[in-house]
Amino acid sequence: MTVAYTRSGSGEPLLLIHGLGGVGAYWQPLLPLLTDRYDVLAVDLPGFGGSTQLPGSAVHPAALAGALATLLDDLDWKQPTVVGHSLGGYVGFELAALGRARAVVGLAPAGLWAGQRQAGFSRVRLRATHLAASASRRVVRPFVQLACRAPFARLPKGISADTAVALYDSYSSSPGFIPVLNGVEGSPFTKGAQLTMPVTVVFGLRDTVILHRDHSRGRMPPHTRWEELAGVGHNVPWDRPREIIRLIDETTGGLNG
C-alpha cells in the first residue's frame, strides 16, 4: 500500500485529509498560512491521486484511516493534529478513534448521518456528478485544461491551474471514487465516545453537498465544538481559509504559541 503525500513547514505535526474525489493539493490555499508553525502532511487518500487503491467494492473510512495510521507509523508521527474535509473529516474521526490524533477538526465532515444512510438527495447527486464527469472526460478535459490556464480564469484564491486540473482528474477518474462512496454513504460514524481529544466540527450554512439533516450532533462527543458559518458552502477551507486556521489553532489549545 502506497500513500502519496507532500510535506512542508516546521513545528507541530498537522495531517490534512481531502474529500471524496480530491487530492492532497486541495489544501493549497491554506498552506502559506500553516507552514510557518506546523509540519504539514497533505495526503492523497488510497484510490486517489498518486496513492494505490484498497481492495473491495466498498471501502469504509475506517479502512482509509488504517492506511493513514500505517503511514504515520512510517513517519514516526504518533498523534498529529488531524484536519479533514468532507470524506476526509470522517476519515479523521476514524483515525482519532484509533488514538492517532491529538486533536481533530472536521470541515463539512461526512458520516454524521441522522439515520443509517446519507440523505438520498446527496447520494444521488454525488453519483450523478461523478458519472457525468467520467462519461464526458475525454471531451471535457481539454476544455478544463484550457479554461484553468486562461489569463481570465477565475479559480478559488490560492488554487493553481495545475491543481485545478488535478482535482478534475481525480473527481472524474479516480478508481477509488465509487468503492469509497459505497463505503461511506450507508455507514455513519459510530465511535464518537472514543474521541476524548479536542474536537471541532465546522459546516457552511450554504452546503448543498452534505445537507443540514446530515449534521447529527449526537454522533460526536458532548465536548465537541460546533461552528456554522454563514455565506459558506461545502468547500469551507477555500471560502474561509483564515477563519479555518484560527479554528485549527484554537482546537489545538494554542500549543504552537
N, C-alpha and C positions, 0 to 999 in steps of 0.2 A: 504494500500500500504506500503510495507516494502522495504526500500533501504538499502542493506548491505554496510558497509564501514569499513575501518580501519583508525585510526587517530594516527599520530605520530609527534614528533618535537615540536618546540615552535617558536613563532614570528608571523608575519603577516599571515592571513589565505590564504591558497592555495588549490584550488579544482582541482583534477586530474580526467579526464574522459577518459575512454578507448574506443577503437574502436569496430567495429562490430565483434561479436563472442568472445570478450575479457572478462577479469575480472579486478578488481582493482589491482591485483597483477602484471599486465602487467608493472606497473611503478617501479617495484623492483630495477632495475639498477640505477634509479635516486634518490631514497630515501636517501641514505647516503650523497648525495650532496645537499639535500634540507632541511633536518630536523634540521640542526643547526641554520637556520634562518627563517624557515616557519613552521607554524602549518598546517600540510599536511593532507588533507582528500582525500582518494582514494576510489571511489565508485564502486560498481557493478551496472551497469545500469539496469533498470527494464527489466526482462526477461532473465537476465544473472547472472551467479554465484549464490549468495545467495539472490538475490532480486526477489520479486514476479513480475509476468508479468502484463502488462497493457492489457485491453481488446481490441479486434478488430483484423481483419486480416491485417490491415495496420496501423502501429504505427508511427506517424510522429515525427521527432526530437523535435518539439515544445512540444509534449506530454511528452517526456522524460525530457525535460527541466523543465516542470511544476512539475514533480515528484521530481526533484532535488531542485527546489525552495521550496517545502514543507519541504524537509529535512533541507535546510538552515534555514528555519524559526524555526524548532525544535531545531536547534543548536544555534540559535540566531546569525547566520552569515549573515550580511546584504549584503556585497559586497566583496567577496573574489576575489583574482586573479584567473582566470579560465584558465586552460590549458587542451586542448583536442586533442586526436589523432584520425585521420580519422573520423569515425562517431562521435566520441567524440568532434572533432573540430566543427562540425555542431551543435551539442547539445550545446556546449559552446557559439556559436554565438547566438543561440536562447535564452539562459539564459541571455546573455548580453543584448539582445534586451528587455528583461523584466526588465532591470535596476538592475540586480543582480550580476554585475561584476565590479570591479574597473579597471580591465584590462583583456584582453583576448588574448590568444595565441593559434592559430590553427596549429597543426603539421600534414602535409599531410591531410588537412581537406576535408571532403566530402561536397557536397552541392553547390559547386561553378561551377555548370554546365553552359556551354556557352548557351545551349538551355534549353528545359524544362525537359530533361531526361539525366541521366548519359550516357556516351559513351557506345554503345552497347557491345563492347568487354568486358568492365569492368563488366557490368551487368551479362553477360553470364558466365564469369569466376567466379564471386563470387557465383552464384547459383550452378555452376557445382562442385566447390571445396567443398562447403557445402554438396551437395548431396552425393558426393563420400565419404566424411568423415563420414557422417551419415550412409550410407549403409554399410560401411566396419568397423564400430566402434567396433562391437563385436569381430571381428578377429584382428583388428589392435591395439586396445587399450592396450592389454597385451604387445605387442612389443614396443609400445610407452613408457610404464612404465619401461620396462627393459632397453631400449636404453637410456632413460633420467637418469637412476640411475647407468648406467655402468661407471666404472672408466675412460674410454676413451671417454665418451660423450662430444661432442663439443656444448655446449649451449652458447647462447649470454652471454657476460660477465655480471655478476651480477644476472643472472636468475638461480634460484634453480631448482632441479629436480621436486619438488612438484609444483612449479609454472608452469613449462613447461607442466606437466600433466594436471593441472587445465585449462590451456589455450587450450589444445587439447580437453578436455572435453567440455568446453564452446563452442568452434567452431563447434564441431561435434554434440552437443545435446542440446544446449540452446533452450528453447521454444520460446524465443523472436527473434531468428535469422531471420526467414522468414517474420514475421509481420513487423519487423523494416526495413528489406531490402525493403519490399513493400512500406513502408512509405517514404524512403529516395531517392530511385533511380529515381523516376519520379517527384520529388518535390524539386526544387532548393531553396536555401536560398534567401529570398527576402527582408530582413529587414536591409540591410546594412546602410541605412540612420539613423537608430536608434542607431547605435554604435558610441557614442560620446566619449567613453573612449579610452585609448591607445589600439591599435590592432596590432598584429604581425601575419603574415602567413608565414609558412616555408614549402617548398617542397624539396624533394630529386630529383635530375635530373635523377635518375635511377628508379623512382617509376613506377612499372608496374601494380599497382592496381588502382590508380587514375591517369589517363593519362593526359598529358600536355594540351590536348584540354579541359579538365575539370578544368582548373585553371583560370577561368574568373575573372579578376581583377575588372570588372565593378560591380560585386555583393557585393563588400566591399567598405567602405567609402574611400574617397580620401587620408586621413591621414594614411591609413594602411601601415605598414612597411612590405615589401615583401623580403624574403630571399630564394634563391635557392642554395642548397648545392650539390656540385659535388661529385660523388662517393657514393651517399647515395640513398637507396631505400625507400620503403614505411615506414619501421619501423625507422623513424627518431630518436625517443628517444633512441633506442638501438644503432644505428650507431654512433651518435654524442652526447652522454649524456652531456659532459662538455660544448659543444657549445650551447646546448639547455638550460642549466642552465643559461649561460651568457645572452642568448636572453630573458629568463624569467625575469632575474634581470633588464635588460635594459628596458624591456617593462613596468615594474612597476616604472621606473624612479629612481631606487636606493633608494626607500623608506625604505629598510631594512638595510641601511648602507653599 
